[in-house]
Amino acid sequence: MGDDGRLARRKIVKLPVPLLYLKDYASYVRLYNERDEIPPILFHRYYPDIVEDYLIRSLLRLGRCREAEKVAQDRDNHADWYLMTVYAVRGEPERAMPLLDRCLEEFSIHDDWIAGNQDLWEALQKPEYREWLEAAIAREDAS
């Protein structure tokens, strides 16, 4: 890689990784893809699930849903939960709802996997999910 690439990376990694994710999704994806060339203290010290969570969400927010789906499918840990988010954001309730139901077998609707996941929660506000969401909340409130 030439000097221009190193200079660009130095500019990108001035922000802590979580702040970069919140500020610039495209730079986060670029940083993730080049993570092996970045000093470990800047990137690898973060919990691996969070690093990939940020990548999947960044790709979704950039409209790169196919890439987000591929990253989610390749995960060893919680792949279904990330796919649930990808499918919901992409507007595929027939694929998202079975995964949402499985998620509710383990977690609360108010847990980070659902209500705490901004991208998923916003997708669940769409009309195609309204009935499912209302029923899930009612079931949980009743128990």
N, C-alpha and C positions, 0 to 999 in steps of 0.2 A: 504494500500500500504506500502511496506517495505521501509527501509532507502535507499536502492539502487535506488528506483524509485524517491524519493525526491531529492537525490543527482543528478541524471540524469536530472531532471527538472530544478534544480538550474543552472546547466551548460547551458541548452538550453536557459533559459530566461535571460541570461546576455546580450543578444543582444536585442535592441528594436524590437518589432514584425515586422515592415516593413522590417528591415534589415535581420531578420531571414528568412523571406519569400524569399528574394533575394539570400540568401547565402545557404540555406539548406531546400529544399522542404519537405523532409521526416520529419525533425524535426518540421517544421511548422505544418504539418498534425498531428503529435503526440501532439504537444502543443495545437492545436485547440481541439483535442479530450479530452484533460485533462483540458480545460480552467476553469472549475468550481473549480478546486483545486489550481488555481494560483491566487495570489493576484490581485485584479481587476485593480490596477494601471498599471500592466504590460500588460494587454490584453484588458479589456473591455472599456478602454478609447477611443479606436479607433472606428471610425464610423462603425456600424455593417455591412453595405454593403461591406466595404473594407475588413473586417475580412473574410467574406464568399467569396468574390472575390478572395482573396489570397488562400483560401482553394481550391476552384474550379480549379484555375490555377495551384496550386501545384500538385493536383491530376492528372490533364492533363499532366503536365510535367513529372510526375512519370509513365505515361502510365496507370493510374488507371481510365480509362474513364467511366466505369460503375458507380464507386463511385462518380465521378464528376457529372454525369448525375443525380444521385439520389439527391445529394445536391442541384443541380440547380432546379430540379422538386419540392423539398420541400420548396423552397423560396416563400415568400409572395410577395416580391417586385422584379420586373424585371426578373422573372423566365424565360420568353421567351428569353431575351437577353443573359442570361447565357447558356441556352440550345442551342442557335444559335452558341455560341462559341464551346460548346462540340461537336455538330454535325459537324461543319466545321473542327475542329481539327481531329475528328475521320474519316473524309473523307466520309461524308454522305450528299452530296449536295442536294439530294431530300428532306431531312428534314431541312437542314440549310437555303436554299434559300427562302422559304416562310417567315421564321422568319427574315431573312435579309431584305426582301422587307417591312415587317411591321416595322422594326426598322427604315428604311429610311423614312417612313411616319412621324416619330417624330424627327429624328435626321439627321444631316449631315453625309455624308460619311467620312468627316474629323473629326468628333466628337470622343470623347474618346470611345464611344461604339463600333466603328468600327476601324478607323485608329489608335486610341490611345490604342487599345487592341492588344498588341504584339502577343499573341497567335492566335487570330482571323485573324489579318492582315497577318501573315505568312501563315496561312491556305488558305487565299484568293489568295495567289500567285500561288497556284497549278493550273494546266491546267483546271481542271473541273470547276473552278470558274472564269477563266479569262474573258470570255464573259460577265458574270454578272457584274463583277467589272468594266470593261471598260464601259459598258452601264450605270451603276450607276454614275460613274464619269462624263461621257458625259452629262447625264441628269442634274446633279447638276451644272456643268460648264455653261450649256445653260440657267439656270434660274437665 
